[in-house]
Amino acid sequence: MTDYIYNSRGAAVGFIRGKYIHDMHGHAVGQLNGTHVHKLSGSYVGELHKDMVVNKHLGNYGNIGNPGNPGNPGSPGNPGNRGSVNYGYPDVFDELLK
């Protein structure tokens, strides 16, 4: 089963495969360290909260380094829009794409 990541508008923007976050085309864009989300380059972005990457204003968990490229697992398909959700934290998934 694929664990999708959604933006605040409810659109699927990525998915989790192992400890990596991929965009919907399968390109690796981030990595997980527990619930901490880091860019593939290693810099901290935010937290995985339910099914979103959000800024909980917890501070900066630093740079965990670049693990190398985990490859492209391909597109898992689009689950469709799950509806808009607001968990009370800003959506920061787009930070992974910069």
Protein Blocks (a to p, Z undefined) as FASTA:
>chain_A
ZZddddfkopafbdcehjaccdfkopafbdcehjaccdfkopafbdcehjaccdehnaje
bjebjebjebjebjebjebjebjadehiacfklmmmZZ
